[in-house]
Amino acid sequence: MYKSLNKNTGFTIIELMITLAIAAILASIAAPSFSELIKNNRMTTQYNQLLGSLNLARSEAIKRANTVTICNSSPTCGGNWHSGWIVFVDENNDGNFDVGEETIRVHSALSGNNTLSFARDYITYGSDALATGFTGTFTLCDDRGDSNSKGLRVSNSGRVRHATASDTLVACP
């Protein structure tokens, strides 16, 4: 007549242990590639933040009809680029952040022990958007070395572009 509804249809402890073992093996295989994904995303984010700050400095110089400088380290100029940078209105056109000069953007130090190199301590954009005398290439590196470095090239015209194979990147530390 009526069938019993008390029949257990769950997993046994052995089935559960086998399933967890397989999941652990798959997770250990996926972990290294996930680490690479994190490093790639960190590099891309930092590259885009620098690109955005350089473009902001250029556009603010045009908009304000004044000299705008981006310099290494923050909250003042001096140090190295991977310790951060500051974008400011450079009223006296000396490349240094002085008391009374307006801060436009401050970027903190790079995360992940990444390094950022550039031959100069600052770049100054005139109201004509030119960065005359500041041609050079930024090199962004992580712990994977030169093969994964990224570069940003700044020209005298003020234009910033992705560095190509013909541009000289600084060797990663």
Backbone as CSV, one residue per row, in Angstrom:
resi,resn,N_x,N_y,N_z,CA_x,CA_y,CA_z,C_x,C_y,C_z
1,MET,0.800,-1.178,0.000,0.000,0.000,0.000,0.865,1.272,0.000
2,TYR,1.154,1.709,1.163,1.979,2.918,1.268,3.435,2.549,1.432
3,LYS,4.303,3.245,0.698,5.743,3.007,0.831,6.303,3.934,1.896
4,SER,7.309,3.474,2.555,7.926,4.259,3.625,8.695,5.435,3.028
5,LEU,8.565,6.582,3.627,9.276,7.785,3.185,10.569,7.987,3.973
6,ASN,10.928,7.080,4.832,12.090,7.236,5.689,13.382,6.733,5.069
7,LYS,13.402,6.358,3.832,14.602,5.852,3.198,15.609,6.991,3.022
8,ASN,16.841,6.805,3.514,17.883,7.830,3.407,18.505,7.792,2.022
9,THR,18.613,8.971,1.398,19.208,9.059,0.059,20.362,10.048,0.048
10,GLY,21.009,10.310,1.174,22.112,11.264,1.268,23.446,10.661,0.891
11,PHE,24.529,11.431,1.111,25.889,10.999,0.822,26.451,10.223,1.994
12,THR,27.305,9.302,1.702,28.038,8.622,2.769,29.273,9.442,3.078
13,ILE,29.891,9.193,4.194,31.089,9.932,4.578,32.229,9.684,3.588
14,ILE,32.309,8.526,3.026,33.359,8.210,2.045,33.149,9.008,0.765
15,GLU,31.932,9.115,0.294,31.636,9.901,-0.899,31.971,11.379,-0.666
16,LEU,31.651,11.869,0.507,31.946,13.261,0.846,33.454,13.498,0.891
17,MET,34.231,12.589,1.469,35.681,12.735,1.556,36.319,12.699,0.168
18,ILE,35.830,11.852,-0.708,36.360,11.792,-2.078,36.060,13.093,-2.822
19,THR,34.872,13.605,-2.656,34.490,14.866,-3.300,35.366,16.018,-2.805
20,LEU,35.606,16.106,-1.509,36.460,17.158,-0.953,37.905,17.013,-1.423
21,ALA,38.396,15.793,-1.535,39.760,15.572,-2.023,39.905,16.045,-3.463
22,ILE,38.946,15.748,-4.295,38.975,16.202,-5.690,38.907,17.729,-5.755
23,ALA,38.061,18.329,-4.940,37.951,19.796,-4.911,39.268,20.429,-4.477
24,ALA,39.950,19.837,-3.504,41.235,20.369,-3.047,42.289,20.284,-4.135
25,ILE,42.319,19.188,-4.868,43.281,19.032,-5.969,43.021,20.074,-7.053
26,LEU,41.775,20.262,-7.418,41.436,21.262,-8.438,41.780,22.680,-7.979
27,ALA,41.549,22.976,-6.706,41.874,24.301,-6.168,43.379,24.540,-6.192
28,SER,44.178,23.533,-5.877,45.634,23.704,-5.888,46.167,23.891,-7.309
29,ILE,45.505,23.336,-8.279,45.899,23.533,-9.674,45.532,24.946,-10.133
30,ALA,44.406,25.460,-9.690,43.923,26.769,-10.137,44.621,27.927,-9.423
31,ALA,45.163,27.717,-8.242,45.740,28.803,-7.450,46.857,29.560,-8.162
32,PRO,47.835,28.908,-8.796,48.895,29.674,-9.467,48.373,30.577,-10.582
33,SER,47.432,30.105,-11.365,46.908,30.946,-12.438,46.078,32.098,-11.872
34,PHE,45.449,31.896,-10.743,44.702,32.969,-10.089,45.664,34.043,-9.590
35,SER,46.819,33.624,-9.111,47.849,34.562,-8.668,48.329,35.423,-9.840
36,GLU,48.524,34.820,-10.995,48.922,35.560,-12.195,47.840,36.561,-12.594
37,LEU,46.590,36.152,-12.483,45.476,37.034,-12.805,45.474,38.265,-11.902
38,ILE,45.726,38.059,-10.623,45.776,39.179,-9.675,46.918,40.126,-10.030
39,LYS,48.089,39.579,-10.339,49.242,40.416,-10.703,48.975,41.191,-11.993
40,ASN,48.380,40.539,-12.983,48.061,41.222,-14.241,47.063,42.352,-14.011
41,ASN,46.045,42.106,-13.199,45.047,43.141,-12.913,45.656,44.298,-12.129
42,ARG,46.539,44.004,-11.186,47.197,45.057,-10.417,48.043,45.933,-11.335
43,MET,48.814,45.304,-12.231,49.648,46.070,-13.170,48.790,46.950,-14.082
44,THR,47.718,46.397,-14.603,46.838,47.157,-15.491,46.206,48.328,-14.754
45,THR,45.775,48.110,-13.534,45.173,49.185,-12.733,46.170,50.301,-12.486
46,GLN,47.382,49.965,-12.078,48.392,50.979,-11.793,48.810,51.722,-13.063
47,TYR,48.910,51.014,-14.156,49.215,51.622,-15.457,48.136,52.654,-15.807
48,ASN,46.878,52.253,-15.663,45.769,53.152,-15.993,45.683,54.337,-15.039
49,GLN,46.029,54.148,-13.778,46.029,55.263,-12.830,47.082,56.294,-13.205
50,LEU,48.268,55.838,-13.592,49.316,56.766,-14.027,48.905,57.468,-15.317
51,LEU,48.387,56.718,-16.268,47.914,57.302,-17.522,46.841,58.357,-17.248
52,GLY,45.920,58.052,-16.366,44.866,59.008,-16.013,45.418,60.267,-15.370
53,SER,46.405,60.123,-14.497,47.003,61.298,-13.845,47.755,62.167,-14.841
54,LEU,48.475,61.551,-15.765,49.191,62.318,-16.789,48.215,63.061,-17.699
55,ASN,47.158,62.393,-18.117,46.151,63.045,-18.952,45.406,64.129,-18.190
56,LEU,45.171,63.912,-16.901,44.532,64.940,-16.076,45.412,66.177,-15.985
57,ALA,46.710,65.985,-15.757,47.625,67.127,-15.664,47.610,67.935,-16.960
58,ARG,47.624,67.240,-18.067,47.612,67.923,-19.364,46.315,68.685,-19.586
59,SER,45.184,68.042,-19.321,43.901,68.709,-19.558,43.668,69.865,-18.580
60,GLU,44.134,69.717,-17.341,43.984,70.810,-16.364,44.843,72.014,-16.756
61,ALA,46.008,71.762,-17.339,46.850,72.877,-17.795,46.138,73.677,-18.875
62,ILE,45.458,72.976,-19.772,44.697,73.654,-20.826,43.517,74.396,-20.217
63,LYS,42.750,73.712,-19.392,41.532,74.285,-18.810,41.831,75.510,-17.953
64,ARG,42.887,75.443,-17.168,43.215,76.530,-16.246,44.093,77.606,-16.877
65,ALA,44.595,77.332,-18.096,45.527,78.246,-18.765,46.685,78.575,-17.833
66,ASN,47.228,77.504,-17.221,48.298,77.648,-16.247,49.189,76.413,-16.310
67,THR,50.347,76.493,-15.709,51.262,75.366,-15.666,50.785,74.345,-14.633
68,VAL,50.734,73.073,-15.026,50.370,71.985,-14.115,51.499,70.960,-14.157
69,THR,51.905,70.530,-12.975,53.022,69.595,-12.844,52.567,68.320,-12.167
70,ILE,53.133,67.207,-12.592,52.981,65.936,-11.896,54.390,65.540,-11.455
71,CYS,54.541,65.285,-10.163,55.869,64.942,-9.655,55.818,63.677,-8.815
72,ASN,56.987,63.056,-8.647,57.062,61.812,-7.901,56.922,62.047,-6.400
73,SER,56.367,61.064,-5.753,56.158,61.017,-4.308,55.056,61.983,-3.886
74,SER,54.522,61.712,-2.742,53.482,62.580,-2.199,53.586,62.564,-0.688
75,PRO,53.264,63.558,0.042,52.533,64.761,-0.347,53.394,65.864,-0.941
76,THR,54.714,65.723,-0.981,55.562,66.716,-1.622,56.393,66.029,-2.687
77,CYS,57.056,66.801,-3.523,57.873,66.246,-4.593,59.210,65.764,-4.056
78,GLY,59.744,64.754,-4.687,61.029,64.184,-4.298,60.841,62.746,-3.859
79,GLY,61.773,61.921,-4.197,61.665,60.506,-3.852,61.625,59.677,-5.110
80,ASN,60.763,58.679,-5.118,60.648,57.838,-6.308,59.177,57.738,-6.719
81,TRP,58.972,57.368,-7.957,57.625,57.357,-8.511,56.739,56.292,-7.880
82,HIS,57.294,55.132,-7.499,56.442,54.094,-6.933,56.000,54.402,-5.501
83,SER,56.536,55.481,-4.911,56.046,55.930,-3.603,54.817,56.816,-3.744
84,GLY,54.411,57.070,-4.978,53.228,57.883,-5.246,53.582,59.111,-6.061
85,TRP,52.555,59.868,-6.418,52.773,61.095,-7.179,51.678,62.092,-6.848
86,ILE,51.932,63.333,-7.229,50.996,64.416,-6.960,50.860,65.263,-8.223
87,VAL,49.643,65.682,-8.524,49.352,66.581,-9.637,48.923,67.904,-9.017
88,PHE,49.562,68.999,-9.420,49.266,70.298,-8.805,49.466,71.434,-9.789
89,VAL,48.847,72.569,-9.474,49.025,73.790,-10.265,50.347,74.401,-9.820
90,ASP,51.300,74.463,-10.726,52.654,74.930,-10.421,52.753,76.417,-10.748
91,GLU,52.310,77.249,-9.820,52.220,78.700,-10.038,53.556,79.330,-10.438
92,ASN,54.651,78.891,-9.809,55.943,79.502,-10.102,56.787,78.681,-11.083
93,ASN,56.216,77.614,-11.642,56.844,76.821,-12.696,58.229,76.292,-12.311
94,ASP,58.367,75.838,-11.040,59.667,75.336,-10.593,59.716,73.815,-10.438
95,GLY,58.594,73.126,-10.683,58.568,71.672,-10.582,58.488,71.152,-9.167
96,ASN,58.333,72.048,-8.192,58.201,71.653,-6.790,56.858,72.102,-6.243
97,PHE,56.295,71.267,-5.396,55.023,71.624,-4.755,55.318,72.557,-3.592
98,ASP,54.879,73.808,-3.717,55.132,74.825,-2.702,53.857,75.155,-1.946
99,VAL,54.025,75.739,-0.776,52.882,76.157,0.033,52.039,77.138,-0.777
100,GLY,50.741,76.916,-0.779,49.822,77.787,-1.491,49.459,77.301,-2.887
101,GLU,50.187,76.330,-3.427,49.856,75.796,-4.750,48.745,74.761,-4.610
102,GLU,47.812,74.799,-5.543,46.622,73.947,-5.469,46.920,72.505,-5.870
103,THR,46.498,71.590,-5.021,46.624,70.166,-5.312,45.422,69.729,-6.143
104,ILE,45.673,69.016,-7.223,44.597,68.503,-8.065,44.340,67.032,-7.748
105,ARG,45.405,66.242,-7.645,45.251,64.814,-7.327,46.505,64.323,-6.613
106,VAL,46.296,63.441,-5.642,47.399,62.777,-4.945,47.197,61.281,-5.104
107,HIS,48.249,60.594,-5.516,48.182,59.138,-5.648,49.154,58.523,-4.656
108,SER,48.686,57.558,-3.904,49.526,56.911,-2.900,50.483,55.901,-3.540
109,ALA,51.310,55.297,-2.711,52.313,54.344,-3.171,51.665,53.156,-3.885
110,LEU,52.409,52.574,-4.815,51.936,51.405,-5.542,51.900,50.196,-4.610
111,SER,50.928,49.344,-4.804,50.805,48.144,-3.987,51.510,46.970,-4.665
112,GLY,51.645,45.879,-3.939,52.216,44.661,-4.497,53.719,44.732,-4.725
113,ASN,54.402,45.668,-4.059,55.848,45.860,-4.248,56.210,46.161,-5.698
114,ASN,55.290,46.735,-6.440,55.569,47.130,-7.821,56.435,48.382,-7.832
115,THR,57.223,48.535,-8.885,58.094,49.704,-9.003,57.734,50.493,-10.254
116,LEU,57.983,51.801,-10.189,57.728,52.701,-11.308,58.951,53.584,-11.471
117,SER,59.528,53.573,-12.671,60.746,54.348,-12.943,60.491,55.359,-14.050
118,PHE,61.123,56.510,-13.910,61.108,57.548,-14.942,62.375,58.367,-14.741
119,ALA,62.981,58.840,-15.807,64.270,59.518,-15.736,64.202,60.868,-15.024
120,ARG,63.043,61.447,-14.924,62.904,62.778,-14.317,62.045,62.701,-13.054
121,ASP,62.166,63.731,-12.222,61.383,63.787,-10.990,60.004,64.397,-11.203
122,TYR,59.804,65.067,-12.318,58.506,65.692,-12.581,58.320,65.916,-14.078
123,ILE,57.057,66.176,-14.445,56.689,66.564,-15.803,55.807,67.791,-15.670
124,THR,56.121,68.818,-16.429,55.345,70.049,-16.390,54.644,70.258,-17.725
125,TYR,53.333,70.499,-17.646,52.533,70.814,-18.832,52.228,72.304,-18.827
126,GLY,52.487,72.941,-19.963,52.132,74.342,-20.106,50.678,74.487,-20.517
127,SER,50.206,75.712,-20.549,48.809,75.972,-20.908,48.518,75.579,-22.355
128,ASP,49.570,75.376,-23.156,49.419,74.923,-24.542,49.420,73.401,-24.647
129,ALA,49.425,72.706,-23.505,49.389,71.233,-23.389,50.703,70.568,-23.744
130,LEU,51.755,71.362,-23.977,53.049,70.790,-24.310,53.826,70.443,-23.039
131,ALA,54.608,69.372,-23.127,55.503,68.973,-22.036,56.932,69.082,-22.558
132,THR,57.271,70.237,-23.057,58.552,70.466,-23.709,59.709,70.127,-22.770
133,GLY,60.615,69.283,-23.265,61.791,68.897,-22.489,61.563,67.716,-21.560
134,PHE,60.384,67.131,-21.583,60.073,66.044,-20.656,59.826,64.706,-21.357
135,THR,60.352,64.545,-22.562,60.202,63.283,-23.269,60.856,62.160,-22.468
136,GLY,60.160,61.052,-22.355,60.719,59.912,-21.639,59.701,58.797,-21.524
137,THR,60.138,57.694,-20.924,59.292,56.519,-20.806,59.211,56.069,-19.346
138,PHE,57.998,55.936,-18.846,57.761,55.344,-17.532,57.838,53.828,-17.692
139,THR,58.443,53.150,-16.730,58.499,51.694,-16.729,57.881,51.178,-15.436
140,LEU,56.840,50.370,-15.575,56.138,49.780,-14.432,56.507,48.303,-14.362
141,CYS,56.992,47.852,-13.201,57.461,46.472,-13.035,56.833,45.827,-11.802
142,ASP,56.729,44.510,-11.850,56.369,43.741,-10.663,57.429,42.666,-10.452
143,ASP,57.178,41.730,-9.557,58.193,40.734,-9.217,58.447,39.703,-10.321
144,ARG,57.736,39.779,-11.435,57.949,38.845,-12.539,59.047,39.309,-13.491
145,GLY,59.543,40.528,-13.321,60.674,41.010,-14.115,60.306,41.688,-15.418
146,ASP,61.327,41.807,-16.269,61.212,42.567,-17.523,60.162,42.023,-18.481
147,SER,59.927,40.734,-18.472,59.005,40.140,-19.445,57.566,40.610,-19.248
148,ASN,57.233,41.091,-18.068,55.867,41.559,-17.799,55.794,43.052,-17.531
149,SER,56.867,43.786,-17.789,56.845,45.224,-17.529,55.952,45.937,-18.545
150,LYS,55.485,47.116,-18.144,54.648,47.942,-19.012,55.280,49.325,-19.084
151,GLY,55.082,50.003,-20.197,55.665,51.324,-20.361,54.676,52.345,-20.877
152,LEU,54.870,53.589,-20.430,54.108,54.737,-20.913,55.107,55.770,-21.436
153,ARG,54.910,56.204,-22.646,55.813,57.155,-23.291,55.185,58.548,-23.292
154,VAL,55.932,59.533,-22.784,55.502,60.934,-22.790,56.340,61.662,-23.825
155,SER,55.687,62.374,-24.739,56.411,63.105,-25.784,56.441,64.592,-25.464
156,ASN,57.252,65.341,-26.193,57.321,66.798,-26.017,55.978,67.463,-26.284
157,SER,55.170,66.821,-27.122,53.855,67.391,-27.426,52.891,67.204,-26.257
158,GLY,53.314,66.439,-25.246,52.464,66.190,-24.092,51.638,64.933,-24.209
159,ARG,51.645,64.343,-25.388,50.871,63.129,-25.619,51.469,61.960,-24.847
160,VAL,50.591,61.145,-24.273,51.017,59.955,-23.547,50.468,58.749,-24.296
161,ARG,51.338,57.771,-24.541,50.921,56.569,-25.262,51.605,55.355,-24.667
162,HIS,51.080,54.188,-25.015,51.679,52.931,-24.578,53.049,52.784,-25.237
163,ALA,54.048,52.406,-24.459,55.388,52.223,-24.994,55.418,50.989,-25.899
164,THR,56.128,51.104,-27.009,56.263,49.997,-27.957,57.652,49.382,-27.821
165,ALA,57.915,48.376,-28.623,59.206,47.682,-28.573,60.366,48.618,-28.903
166,SER,60.132,49.644,-29.704,61.207,50.578,-30.065,61.535,51.549,-28.943
167,ASP,60.656,51.705,-27.965,60.907,52.571,-26.815,61.771,51.805,-25.813
168,THR,62.677,52.526,-25.192,63.584,51.887,-24.238,62.957,51.892,-22.850
169,LEU,62.698,50.690,-22.329,62.202,50.551,-20.966,63.391,50.304,-20.044
170,VAL,63.316,50.848,-18.848,64.344,50.616,-17.840,64.214,49.167,-17.373
171,ALA,65.343,48.511,-17.137,65.319,47.135,-16.649,64.693,47.090,-15.259
172,CYS,63.872,46.100,-15.034,63.218,45.950,-13.734,64.225,45.518,-12.681
173,PRO,64.029,45.999,-11.444,64.980,45.620,-10.378,64.832,44.164,-9.990
